[in-house]
Each structure stands twice: as C-alpha cells, then as structure tokens.
Amino acid sequence: MLRNIIWYLYWGLSLVVYIPAMIRAQGHLNRGEVFKARELAYHKAKNWSRYLVSLAGGDIEVKGLDNLPSDDSFLLVANHQSNFDIPLLLAEMPVPIAFIAKIETMKIPLVSQWMTFMGCLFMDREDFRQSVSVINEASKKLVQGYIYVIFPEGTRSPDGRLGDFKAGSIKMALKAKKPIVPVTIDGSIKMMKKGEKGIHPARVVLTIHPPILPEGEIFKDTGGLMSEIKTRIESALS
C-alpha cells in the first residue's frame, strides 16, 4: 500500500514540478527550435521514467543492446503487457525514442504535452484517414532520423500472451525503408495488469532482437515480415 501511495504521489507531483521545463520546451518549439524542445523533453521523460520504474520496484535486465543499429534510424516493434512498457523503454533505451500512441493518450494532462515535444504521434485506429496520415508523418520523421516505437497489438495484453499484430503498424518503416527492431517485453504485466491500478515489484526482461534490414527479401512480403517479427518477439517470452 505504501509503495502505491509513494508511486502515485511522485507521478502526479513530478509532473507539476516539471511545468517550468515544459514552458521552456514550448518556447523552443515556438522559436522553431524543434531539436532543442525534443532533447529537453526526452531527457526529462527518461529521468522521470527511471524514477517511476525504480519506485515501483522494477528489476530490469536488458539483453541485446548491441543489436540496435548505430548508423541509422529505425522502428522498434514491441509487445504490450502493461502501462509500464513506455517508461521501461524510455528508461532503458540508450537512444532518444518517440512513440506511436493511441489517440486516447492525448487526454492525459501534461503527459500528452511532453509526448508531443518528444515527437510522439497519436493514432486513431478507428479513423482510417487519420491513421494513414500518421503513418505518412512517421515515415517522414524516420527518414529525418527519429526512432519510433510501436505496439502492433494496439492495446495491452490482459494475460501477457501475444495478441494479433496489425499489419499497418509497420508500414511507416516500409515506406521509409528503415530497419525494424523487434523487442520483447517480458514480465511488465506483473508490475501492473490491464484494468488494475496497483503497483507491484517485478523482474522484467527486455530483449532486443537483431534488426530486420530493408534490403532483405522479407521486406517485400508484409505478411511474412509480420510473422517473422511476431516469432522473434514470442521467442523471448517466458
């Protein structure tokens, strides 16, 4: 109970404390200094995420960091077990990342503003035209050097098992001709299950799989590519 109280107090109060930094980030954006706004937002989000994971009692192991491309932008494709998945990835990835998030995330005060500064995009899966627009925007940003994370299941798993992958989730990488890096998140569901508010300490393993390069033949077969991504992610689930 005490852990939950401390965690939620930190979650809310830290967002308020970060408001002056948010104003600075907005100032950068107003002056067209997109990179400065993005850099400030990313570092604040990374520090915030580290504390969120630590206060929750997360014991995190990361495997395969050397699989991340060092000379190109890329699309991270991960399974989705918990609300902790985003802070886990922010805390542990050694490169600036942004997310393709569901449109409902825009309703979260302050958090949505920070995500916008980071370059995150919000997709309405019920609106085909809006989804296509987001995919096109993301592909352009991938070419510009952004690194995006997407959860192809579209929602959190209720039991930790993989759900169906939406084929449209990788179209941005196909259009941009950028590598796809599958990532397995194993154990975050123990920290917070879907539909629950309680925080629990847990061991979580993040496995970064070898990238799938756009030069490969499999990039020409969307169905086969999705199957390969899912197989790799599933291989590291306990």
PyRosetta script that sets phi, psi and omega in degrees:
from pyrosetta import init, pose_from_sequence

init()
pose = pose_from_sequence("MLRNIIWYLYWGLSLVVYIPAMIRAQGHLNRGEVFKARELAYHKAKNWSRYLVSLAGGDIEVKGLDNLPSDDSFLLVANHQSNFDIPLLLAEMPVPIAFIAKIETMKIPLVSQWMTFMGCLFMDREDFRQSVSVINEASKKLVQGYIYVIFPEGTRSPDGRLGDFKAGSIKMALKAKKPIVPVTIDGSIKMMKKGEKGIHPARVVLTIHPPILPEGEIFKDTGGLMSEIKTRIESALS")
pose.set_psi(1, -45.4)
pose.set_omega(1, -179.4)
pose.set_phi(2, -61.8)
pose.set_psi(2, -40.1)
pose.set_omega(2, 178.5)
pose.set_phi(3, -59.3)
pose.set_psi(3, -42.8)
pose.set_omega(3, 179.9)
pose.set_phi(4, -63.1)
pose.set_psi(4, -43.8)
pose.set_omega(4, -179.5)
pose.set_phi(5, -61.9)
pose.set_psi(5, -47.7)
pose.set_omega(5, -179.5)
pose.set_phi(6, -62.1)
pose.set_psi(6, -43.0)
pose.set_omega(6, -177.0)
pose.set_phi(7, -63.2)
pose.set_psi(7, -48.6)
pose.set_omega(7, -177.9)
pose.set_phi(8, -69.0)
pose.set_psi(8, -33.8)
pose.set_omega(8, 175.1)
pose.set_phi(9, -63.0)
pose.set_psi(9, -44.6)
pose.set_omega(9, 178.8)
pose.set_phi(10, -64.0)
pose.set_psi(10, -43.6)
pose.set_omega(10, -178.8)
pose.set_phi(11, -54.9)
pose.set_psi(11, -48.2)
pose.set_omega(11, -176.7)
pose.set_phi(12, -77.3)
pose.set_psi(12, -47.8)
pose.set_omega(12, -175.9)
pose.set_phi(13, -66.9)
pose.set_psi(13, -36.2)
pose.set_omega(13, -179.2)
pose.set_phi(14, -66.0)
pose.set_psi(14, -34.6)
pose.set_omega(14, 177.2)
pose.set_phi(15, -63.4)
pose.set_psi(15, -37.3)
pose.set_omega(15, 177.8)
pose.set_phi(16, -68.6)
pose.set_psi(16, -43.5)
pose.set_omega(16, 179.6)
pose.set_phi(17, -61.4)
pose.set_psi(17, -31.4)
pose.set_omega(17, -178.0)
pose.set_phi(18, -80.3)
pose.set_psi(18, -2.4)
pose.set_omega(18, -177.1)
pose.set_phi(19, -58.3)
pose.set_psi(19, -43.5)
pose.set_omega(19, 177.0)
pose.set_phi(20, -57.4)
pose.set_psi(20, -38.7)
pose.set_omega(20, 177.4)
pose.set_phi(21, -66.6)
pose.set_psi(21, -34.9)
pose.set_omega(21, 177.2)
pose.set_phi(22, -64.1)
pose.set_psi(22, -39.6)
pose.set_omega(22, 178.0)
pose.set_phi(23, -63.4)
pose.set_psi(23, -39.4)
pose.set_omega(23, 177.2)
pose.set_phi(24, -64.1)
pose.set_psi(24, -41.8)
pose.set_omega(24, 179.4)
pose.set_phi(25, -63.3)
pose.set_psi(25, -40.9)
pose.set_omega(25, 178.1)
pose.set_phi(26, -64.2)
pose.set_psi(26, -37.2)
pose.set_omega(26, 176.9)
pose.set_phi(27, -61.8)
pose.set_psi(27, -43.2)
pose.set_omega(27, 176.2)
pose.set_phi(28, -58.5)
pose.set_psi(28, -44.3)
pose.set_omega(28, -177.8)
pose.set_phi(29, -65.0)
pose.set_psi(29, -41.7)
pose.set_omega(29, 179.6)
pose.set_phi(30, -61.6)
pose.set_psi(30, -29.5)
pose.set_omega(30, 179.2)
pose.set_phi(31, -90.9)
pose.set_psi(31, 6.9)
pose.set_omega(31, 179.4)
pose.set_phi(32, 78.8)
pose.set_psi(32, 12.6)
pose.set_omega(32, -179.2)
pose.set_phi(33, -91.3)
pose.set_psi(33, 68.6)
pose.set_omega(33, -174.0)
pose.set_phi(34, -61.5)
pose.set_psi(34, -43.4)
pose.set_omega(34, -177.7)
pose.set_phi(35, -62.5)
pose.set_psi(35, -41.5)
pose.set_omega(35, 180.0)
pose.set_phi(36, -65.1)
pose.set_psi(36, -40.9)
pose.set_omega(36, 178.0)
pose.set_phi(37, -63.7)
pose.set_psi(37, -43.0)
pose.set_omega(37, -179.4)
pose.set_phi(38, -65.2)
pose.set_psi(38, -43.2)
pose.set_omega(38, -178.9)
pose.set_phi(39, -64.3)
pose.set_psi(39, -45.0)
pose.set_omega(39, 178.6)
pose.set_phi(40, -61.4)
pose.set_psi(40, -46.6)
pose.set_omega(40, -178.2)
pose.set_phi(41, -63.7)
pose.set_psi(41, -42.5)
pose.set_omega(41, -178.4)
pose.set_phi(42, -62.6)
pose.set_psi(42, -46.1)
pose.set_omega(42, -178.1)
pose.set_phi(43, -66.0)
pose.set_psi(43, -38.5)
pose.set_omega(43, 176.6)
pose.set_phi(44, -64.9)
pose.set_psi(44, -44.3)
pose.set_omega(44, -179.0)
pose.set_phi(45, -64.8)
pose.set_psi(45, -38.1)
pose.set_omega(45, -180.0)
pose.set_phi(46, -65.3)
pose.set_psi(46, -46.9)
pose.set_omega(46, 178.5)
pose.set_phi(47, -63.2)
pose.set_psi(47, -43.5)
pose.set_omega(47, 178.7)
pose.set_phi(48, -58.8)
pose.set_psi(48, -44.2)
pose.set_omega(48, -177.9)
pose.set_phi(49, -66.1)
pose.set_psi(49, -39.3)
pose.set_omega(49, 178.7)
pose.set_phi(50, -59.9)
pose.set_psi(50, -42.7)
pose.set_omega(50, 178.8)
pose.set_phi(51, -68.4)
pose.set_psi(51, -39.3)
pose.set_omega(51, 178.9)
pose.set_phi(52, -60.3)
pose.set_psi(52, -44.6)
pose.set_omega(52, -179.3)
pose.set_phi(53, -68.3)
pose.set_psi(53, -42.6)
pose.set_omega(53, -179.1)
pose.set_phi(54, -65.0)
pose.set_psi(54, -46.2)
pose.set_omega(54, -179.8)
pose.set_phi(55, -64.7)
pose.set_psi(55, -27.7)
pose.set_omega(55, 178.5)
pose.set_phi(56, -77.7)
pose.set_psi(56, -11.9)
pose.set_omega(56, -178.5)
pose.set_phi(57, 86.2)
pose.set_psi(57, 26.3)
pose.set_omega(57, 179.7)
pose.set_phi(58, -73.8)
pose.set_psi(58, 128.3)
pose.set_omega(58, 174.9)
pose.set_phi(59, -108.1)
pose.set_psi(59, 101.8)
pose.set_omega(59, -167.6)
pose.set_phi(60, -105.8)
pose.set_psi(60, 131.7)
pose.set_omega(60, 171.7)
pose.set_phi(61, -119.6)
pose.set_psi(61, 133.1)
pose.set_omega(61, 178.8)
pose.set_phi(62, -114.9)
pose.set_psi(62, 126.6)
pose.set_omega(62, 178.2)
pose.set_phi(63, -114.9)
pose.set_psi(63, 142.8)
pose.set_omega(63, 171.6)
pose.set_phi(64, 82.6)
pose.set_psi(64, 24.3)
pose.set_omega(64, 179.3)
pose.set_phi(65, -56.7)
pose.set_psi(65, -30.4)
pose.set_omega(65, -179.0)
pose.set_phi(66, -72.1)
pose.set_psi(66, -5.5)
pose.set_omega(66, 176.3)
pose.set_phi(67, -81.9)
pose.set_psi(67, -11.7)
pose.set_omega(67, 179.1)
pose.set_phi(68, -71.7)
pose.set_psi(68, 126.7)
pose.set_omega(68, 177.0)
pose.set_phi(69, -58.3)
pose.set_psi(69, 133.7)
pose.set_omega(69, -178.1)
pose.set_phi(70, -99.5)
pose.set_psi(70, -9.4)
pose.set_omega(70, -174.3)
pose.set_phi(71, -122.1)
pose.set_psi(71, 16.0)
pose.set_omega(71, -178.4)
pose.set_phi(72, -159.0)
pose.set_psi(72, 157.0)
pose.set_omega(72, 171.4)
pose.set_phi(73, -78.1)
pose.set_psi(73, 166.0)
pose.set_omega(73, -175.0)
pose.set_phi(74, -161.6)
pose.set_psi(74, 171.3)
pose.set_omega(74, 177.2)
pose.set_phi(75, -110.5)
pose.set_psi(75, 121.0)
pose.set_omega(75, 173.5)
pose.set_phi(76, -87.6)
pose.set_psi(76, 127.3)
pose.set_omega(76, 179.3)
pose.set_phi(77, -117.6)
pose.set_psi(77, 115.7)
pose.set_omega(77, -173.1)
pose.set_phi(78, -128.0)
pose.set_psi(78, 153.4)
pose.set_omega(78, 170.7)
pose.set_phi(79, -74.3)
pose.set_psi(79, 165.2)
pose.set_omega(79, -172.0)
pose.set_phi(80, -129.7)
pose.set_psi(80, 106.2)
pose.set_omega(80, -177.0)
pose.set_phi(81, -105.9)
pose.set_psi(81, -24.1)
pose.set_omega(81, -167.8)
pose.set_phi(82, -160.6)
pose.set_psi(82, 162.5)
pose.set_omega(82, 171.7)
pose.set_phi(83, -63.3)
pose.set_psi(83, -16.3)
pose.set_omega(83, 179.0)
pose.set_phi(84, -78.8)
pose.set_psi(84, -9.9)
pose.set_omega(84, -175.1)
pose.set_phi(85, -60.2)
pose.set_psi(85, -41.4)
pose.set_omega(85, -179.1)
pose.set_phi(86, -66.5)
pose.set_psi(86, -51.8)
pose.set_omega(86, 177.1)
pose.set_phi(87, -62.7)
pose.set_psi(87, -31.8)
pose.set_omega(87, 177.2)
pose.set_phi(88, -61.8)
pose.set_psi(88, -47.2)
pose.set_omega(88, -179.1)
pose.set_phi(89, -67.8)
pose.set_psi(89, -40.6)
pose.set_omega(89, 177.5)
pose.set_phi(90, -62.1)
pose.set_psi(90, -40.7)
pose.set_omega(90, -177.6)
pose.set_phi(91, -70.0)
pose.set_psi(91, -34.4)
pose.set_omega(91, -169.1)
pose.set_phi(92, -104.3)
pose.set_psi(92, -22.8)
pose.set_omega(92, -179.7)
pose.set_phi(93, -72.6)
pose.set_psi(93, 134.4)
pose.set_omega(93, -176.9)
pose.set_phi(94, -84.1)
pose.set_psi(94, 3.9)
pose.set_omega(94, -179.0)
pose.set_phi(95, -127.1)
pose.set_psi(95, 152.8)
pose.set_omega(95, 176.9)
pose.set_phi(96, -62.1)
pose.set_psi(96, 130.5)
pose.set_omega(96, 179.3)
pose.set_phi(97, -127.9)
pose.set_psi(97, 159.0)
pose.set_omega(97, 173.3)
pose.set_phi(98, -135.8)
pose.set_psi(98, 164.9)
pose.set_omega(98, -172.2)
pose.set_phi(99, -120.1)
pose.set_psi(99, 146.9)
pose.set_omega(99, 164.8)
pose.set_phi(100, -92.9)
pose.set_psi(100, 104.6)
pose.set_omega(100, -172.1)
pose.set_phi(101, -109.3)
pose.set_psi(101, 158.9)
pose.set_omega(101, 177.2)
pose.set_phi(102, -71.3)
pose.set_psi(102, 151.5)
pose.set_omega(102, -172.2)
pose.set_phi(103, -59.0)
pose.set_psi(103, -28.2)
pose.set_omega(103, -178.2)
pose.set_phi(104, -63.3)
pose.set_psi(104, -23.2)
pose.set_omega(104, -179.8)
pose.set_phi(105, -62.5)
pose.set_psi(105, -24.8)
pose.set_omega(105, -179.7)
pose.set_phi(106, -65.0)
pose.set_psi(106, -15.4)
pose.set_omega(106, -178.6)
pose.set_phi(107, -83.4)
pose.set_psi(107, -7.8)
pose.set_omega(107, -178.4)
pose.set_phi(108, -84.2)
pose.set_psi(108, 112.2)
pose.set_omega(108, -176.8)
pose.set_phi(109, -58.7)
pose.set_psi(109, 144.2)
pose.set_omega(109, 177.7)
pose.set_phi(110, 68.7)
pose.set_psi(110, -49.0)
pose.set_omega(110, 179.6)
pose.set_phi(111, -59.0)
pose.set_psi(111, -44.4)
pose.set_omega(111, -178.7)
pose.set_phi(112, -64.3)
pose.set_psi(112, -34.1)
pose.set_omega(112, 177.7)
pose.set_phi(113, -66.4)
pose.set_psi(113, -44.1)
pose.set_omega(113, 177.8)
pose.set_phi(114, -61.9)
pose.set_psi(114, -40.3)
pose.set_omega(114, 179.6)
pose.set_phi(115, -63.4)
pose.set_psi(115, -38.6)
pose.set_omega(115, 177.8)
pose.set_phi(116, -63.7)
pose.set_psi(116, -43.6)
pose.set_omega(116, 177.8)
pose.set_phi(117, -60.0)
pose.set_psi(117, -35.3)
pose.set_omega(117, -179.1)
pose.set_phi(118, -72.6)
pose.set_psi(118, -15.1)
pose.set_omega(118, -177.6)
pose.set_phi(119, 100.3)
pose.set_psi(119, 9.5)
pose.set_omega(119, 178.8)
pose.set_phi(120, -65.2)
pose.set_psi(120, 150.4)
pose.set_omega(120, 178.4)
pose.set_phi(121, -120.7)
pose.set_psi(121, 147.7)
pose.set_omega(121, -174.2)
pose.set_phi(122, -115.3)
pose.set_psi(122, 122.0)
pose.set_omega(122, -173.7)
pose.set_phi(123, -109.7)
pose.set_psi(123, 132.0)
pose.set_omega(123, 173.6)
pose.set_phi(124, -100.2)
pose.set_psi(124, 101.2)
pose.set_omega(124, -175.2)
pose.set_phi(125, -67.8)
pose.set_psi(125, -14.0)
pose.set_omega(125, 178.1)
pose.set_phi(126, -88.1)
pose.set_psi(126, -8.2)
pose.set_omega(126, -178.1)
pose.set_phi(127, -116.4)
pose.set_psi(127, 102.0)
pose.set_omega(127, -173.7)
pose.set_phi(128, -59.9)
pose.set_psi(128, -46.7)
pose.set_omega(128, -177.8)
pose.set_phi(129, -63.0)
pose.set_psi(129, -42.5)
pose.set_omega(129, 179.7)
pose.set_phi(130, -65.2)
pose.set_psi(130, -39.0)
pose.set_omega(130, 178.9)
pose.set_phi(131, -63.3)
pose.set_psi(131, -43.1)
pose.set_omega(131, 178.2)
pose.set_phi(132, -62.5)
pose.set_psi(132, -40.8)
pose.set_omega(132, 179.1)
pose.set_phi(133, -61.9)
pose.set_psi(133, -41.2)
pose.set_omega(133, 179.0)
pose.set_phi(134, -66.0)
pose.set_psi(134, -42.4)
pose.set_omega(134, 178.5)
pose.set_phi(135, -60.9)
pose.set_psi(135, -43.4)
pose.set_omega(135, 179.2)
pose.set_phi(136, -64.3)
pose.set_psi(136, -41.9)
pose.set_omega(136, 179.0)
pose.set_phi(137, -65.4)
pose.set_psi(137, -41.8)
pose.set_omega(137, 180.0)
pose.set_phi(138, -65.1)
pose.set_psi(138, -39.0)
pose.set_omega(138, 179.1)
pose.set_phi(139, -64.2)
pose.set_psi(139, -38.3)
pose.set_omega(139, 177.1)
pose.set_phi(140, -64.4)
pose.set_psi(140, -42.2)
pose.set_omega(140, -178.9)
pose.set_phi(141, -70.0)
pose.set_psi(141, -32.9)
pose.set_omega(141, 174.5)
pose.set_phi(142, -60.5)
pose.set_psi(142, -42.1)
pose.set_omega(142, 177.9)
pose.set_phi(143, -63.5)
pose.set_psi(143, -34.3)
pose.set_omega(143, -179.8)
pose.set_phi(144, -75.6)
pose.set_psi(144, -10.0)
pose.set_omega(144, 177.6)
pose.set_phi(145, 114.8)
pose.set_psi(145, -0.6)
pose.set_omega(145, 177.2)
pose.set_phi(146, -69.3)
pose.set_psi(146, 150.7)
pose.set_omega(146, 173.5)
pose.set_phi(147, -115.2)
pose.set_psi(147, 119.7)
pose.set_omega(147, -176.2)
pose.set_phi(148, -108.3)
pose.set_psi(148, 151.5)
pose.set_omega(148, 173.5)
pose.set_phi(149, -117.3)
pose.set_psi(149, 134.8)
pose.set_omega(149, 175.4)
pose.set_phi(150, -135.9)
pose.set_psi(150, 145.1)
pose.set_omega(150, 176.1)
pose.set_phi(151, -105.4)
pose.set_psi(151, 101.6)
pose.set_omega(151, -171.6)
pose.set_phi(152, -68.2)
pose.set_psi(152, -14.3)
pose.set_omega(152, 175.5)
pose.set_phi(153, -72.6)
pose.set_psi(153, -22.5)
pose.set_omega(153, 177.1)
pose.set_phi(154, 83.5)
pose.set_psi(154, -14.8)
pose.set_omega(154, 179.7)
pose.set_phi(155, -158.3)
pose.set_psi(155, 167.7)
pose.set_omega(155, -179.6)
pose.set_phi(156, -72.9)
pose.set_psi(156, 144.6)
pose.set_omega(156, 176.1)
pose.set_phi(157, -74.7)
pose.set_psi(157, 134.6)
pose.set_omega(157, 179.6)
pose.set_phi(158, -75.8)
pose.set_psi(158, -18.3)
pose.set_omega(158, -175.5)
pose.set_phi(159, -132.3)
pose.set_psi(159, 5.7)
pose.set_omega(159, 179.1)
pose.set_phi(160, 91.8)
pose.set_psi(160, -15.0)
pose.set_omega(160, 179.0)
pose.set_phi(161, -80.7)
pose.set_psi(161, 154.2)
pose.set_omega(161, -178.8)
pose.set_phi(162, -69.7)
pose.set_psi(162, 136.8)
pose.set_omega(162, 172.9)
pose.set_phi(163, -94.6)
pose.set_psi(163, -171.6)
pose.set_omega(163, 177.7)
pose.set_phi(164, -69.4)
pose.set_psi(164, 140.6)
pose.set_omega(164, 176.7)
pose.set_phi(165, -93.3)
pose.set_psi(165, 133.8)
pose.set_omega(165, 177.8)
pose.set_phi(166, -84.1)
pose.set_psi(166, 121.5)
pose.set_omega(166, -176.2)
pose.set_phi(167, -59.3)
pose.set_psi(167, -32.5)
pose.set_omega(167, -178.1)
pose.set_phi(168, -65.1)
pose.set_psi(168, -15.7)
pose.set_omega(168, -175.3)
pose.set_phi(169, -67.9)
pose.set_psi(169, -20.0)
pose.set_omega(169, -178.7)
pose.set_phi(170, -106.0)
pose.set_psi(170, 2.3)
pose.set_omega(170, -176.0)
pose.set_phi(171, -61.4)
pose.set_psi(171, -31.3)
pose.set_omega(171, -179.6)
pose.set_phi(172, -62.9)
pose.set_psi(172, -38.1)
pose.set_omega(172, 178.6)
pose.set_phi(173, -71.3)
pose.set_psi(173, -36.4)
pose.set_omega(173, 178.3)
pose.set_phi(174, -64.4)
pose.set_psi(174, -45.0)
pose.set_omega(174, -179.7)
pose.set_phi(175, -65.4)
pose.set_psi(175, -39.2)
pose.set_omega(175, -177.0)
pose.set_phi(176, -84.2)
pose.set_psi(176, -11.9)
pose.set_omega(176, -176.6)
pose.set_phi(177, 57.3)
pose.set_psi(177, 51.7)
pose.set_omega(177, -179.7)
pose.set_phi(178, -116.9)
pose.set_psi(178, 152.5)
pose.set_omega(178, 179.6)
pose.set_phi(179, -61.0)
pose.set_psi(179, 150.8)
pose.set_omega(179, 174.8)
pose.set_phi(180, -113.4)
pose.set_psi(180, 127.3)
pose.set_omega(180, -179.2)
pose.set_phi(181, -114.5)
pose.set_psi(181, 107.5)
pose.set_omega(181, 176.3)
pose.set_phi(182, -71.6)
pose.set_psi(182, 140.9)
pose.set_omega(182, 179.3)
pose.set_phi(183, -133.0)
pose.set_psi(183, 130.8)
pose.set_omega(183, 175.8)
pose.set_phi(184, -100.6)
pose.set_psi(184, 126.5)
pose.set_omega(184, 172.7)
pose.set_phi(185, -106.4)
pose.set_psi(185, 113.0)
pose.set_omega(185, -174.6)
pose.set_phi(186, -121.3)
pose.set_psi(186, 110.4)
pose.set_omega(186, 174.9)
pose.set_phi(187, 115.6)
pose.set_psi(187, -10.7)
pose.set_omega(187, -177.8)
pose.set_phi(188, -66.7)
pose.set_psi(188, -22.0)
pose.set_omega(188, 178.4)
pose.set_phi(189, -62.4)
pose.set_psi(189, -26.3)
pose.set_omega(189, 179.0)
pose.set_phi(190, -72.5)
pose.set_psi(190, -21.9)
pose.set_omega(190, 179.7)
pose.set_phi(191, -78.2)
pose.set_psi(191, -35.9)
pose.set_omega(191, 177.8)
pose.set_phi(192, -163.6)
pose.set_psi(192, 112.9)
pose.set_omega(192, 179.5)
pose.set_phi(193, -79.6)
pose.set_psi(193, 156.1)
pose.set_omega(193, 177.1)
pose.set_phi(194, -59.7)
pose.set_psi(194, 131.9)
pose.set_omega(194, 179.0)
pose.set_phi(195, 87.5)
pose.set_psi(195, -3.3)
pose.set_omega(195, 179.4)
pose.set_phi(196, -113.3)
pose.set_psi(196, 157.5)
pose.set_omega(196, 179.4)
pose.set_phi(197, -111.0)
pose.set_psi(197, -13.0)
pose.set_omega(197, -177.3)
pose.set_phi(198, -70.2)
pose.set_psi(198, 143.5)
pose.set_omega(198, 179.4)
pose.set_phi(199, -104.3)
pose.set_psi(199, 134.1)
pose.set_omega(199, -178.5)
pose.set_phi(200, -133.4)
pose.set_psi(200, 138.1)
pose.set_omega(200, 174.8)
pose.set_phi(201, -65.9)
pose.set_psi(201, 144.5)
pose.set_omega(201, -179.3)
pose.set_phi(202, -162.8)
pose.set_psi(202, 156.5)
pose.set_omega(202, 173.0)
pose.set_phi(203, -90.2)
pose.set_psi(203, 130.7)
pose.set_omega(203, 180.0)
pose.set_phi(204, -126.9)
pose.set_psi(204, 133.9)
pose.set_omega(204, 177.2)
pose.set_phi(205, -113.8)
pose.set_psi(205, 123.0)
pose.set_omega(205, 173.7)
pose.set_phi(206, -101.6)
pose.set_psi(206, 120.7)
pose.set_omega(206, 179.3)
pose.set_phi(207, -113.1)
pose.set_psi(207, 117.7)
pose.set_omega(207, 178.3)
pose.set_phi(208, -96.0)
pose.set_psi(208, 115.9)
pose.set_omega(208, -176.1)
pose.set_phi(209, -86.9)
pose.set_psi(209, 162.5)
pose.set_omega(209, 177.1)
pose.set_phi(210, -56.8)
pose.set_psi(210, 143.7)
pose.set_omega(210, -178.7)
pose.set_phi(211, -69.2)
pose.set_psi(211, 149.8)
pose.set_omega(211, 171.8)
pose.set_phi(212, -99.5)
pose.set_psi(212, 115.0)
pose.set_omega(212, -171.5)
pose.set_phi(213, -86.0)
pose.set_psi(213, 146.1)
pose.set_omega(213, -177.4)
pose.set_phi(214, -66.3)
pose.set_psi(214, -17.1)
pose.set_omega(214, 179.9)
pose.set_phi(215, -75.9)
pose.set_psi(215, -15.8)
pose.set_omega(215, -177.0)
pose.set_phi(216, -72.6)
pose.set_psi(216, 154.1)
pose.set_omega(216, -179.4)
pose.set_phi(217, -63.2)
pose.set_psi(217, -30.6)
pose.set_omega(217, -176.5)
pose.set_phi(218, -63.8)
pose.set_psi(218, -22.2)
pose.set_omega(218, 178.2)
pose.set_phi(219, -64.2)
pose.set_psi(219, -18.6)
pose.set_omega(219, -179.3)
pose.set_phi(220, -87.2)
pose.set_psi(220, -7.9)
pose.set_omega(220, -177.5)
pose.set_phi(221, -120.9)
pose.set_psi(221, 94.8)
pose.set_omega(221, -174.9)
pose.set_phi(222, -59.3)
pose.set_psi(222, -43.1)
pose.set_omega(222, -180.0)
pose.set_phi(223, -63.1)
pose.set_psi(223, -45.1)
pose.set_omega(223, 178.8)
pose.set_phi(224, -65.7)
pose.set_psi(224, -35.8)
pose.set_omega(224, 179.2)
pose.set_phi(225, -66.2)
pose.set_psi(225, -45.0)
pose.set_omega(225, 178.6)
pose.set_phi(226, -62.7)
pose.set_psi(226, -39.8)
pose.set_omega(226, 178.9)
pose.set_phi(227, -63.7)
pose.set_psi(227, -41.1)
pose.set_omega(227, 179.3)
pose.set_phi(228, -65.7)
pose.set_psi(228, -42.7)
pose.set_omega(228, 178.4)
pose.set_phi(229, -60.8)
pose.set_psi(229, -46.5)
pose.set_omega(229, -178.4)
pose.set_phi(230, -64.1)
pose.set_psi(230, -40.4)
pose.set_omega(230, 179.3)
pose.set_phi(231, -61.7)
pose.set_psi(231, -44.0)
pose.set_omega(231, -179.8)
pose.set_phi(232, -64.3)
pose.set_psi(232, -45.0)
pose.set_omega(232, -179.6)
pose.set_phi(233, -62.7)
pose.set_psi(233, -43.9)
pose.set_omega(233, -177.6)
pose.set_phi(234, -65.7)
pose.set_psi(234, -29.3)
pose.set_omega(234, -175.9)
pose.set_phi(235, -63.6)
pose.set_psi(235, -21.2)
pose.set_omega(235, -177.6)
pose.set_phi(236, -107.0)
pose.set_psi(236, 9.6)
pose.set_omega(236, 176.0)
pose.set_phi(237, -85.2)
pose.set_psi(237, 136.2)
pose.set_omega(237, -178.7)
pose.set_phi(238, -83.2)
pose.dump_pdb("model.pdb")
